[in-house]
Amino acid sequence: MKIANILSIILGLVLLILSAQWLFFPESASESLNMIYLDGEGRNTQIRDFSALFWTTSLLCFLSLITKSYQWILSTGILFLSAAVFSVIANIYHNAPITNSSLFAELIFSSMAFISAYMFWINYR
């Protein structure tokens, strides 16, 4: 159980920090991902979507920690694994370059979430 709690806390905090970075320092957040900091409505979409992604997944991690329910953090894992898969698909079908650091982070985040979900599941079934 300790492992599930620790992974939930670490992942939740990392995602919360990423959300805050997108909300308060979006230009540096976009630069850290080698993205162009957009203008106009694109900027709003960029800040809104990334802030919401990281805020919500952070919240799901903390909900699992509080409720000891695997479903919340499992959802986080599914989301980040989907992002990794779609990154590879974008590369294959659209010749979009893969950002290795982002792909690595998505795989680490999803692994942490899946391990935590599994630990919650085996301890509370």
Summary of the structure (lengths in Angstrom):
residues: 125
radius of gyration: 15.4
end to end distance: 12.6
largest distance: 49.2
contacts: 387
relative contact order: 0.17
helix: 86%
strand: 0%
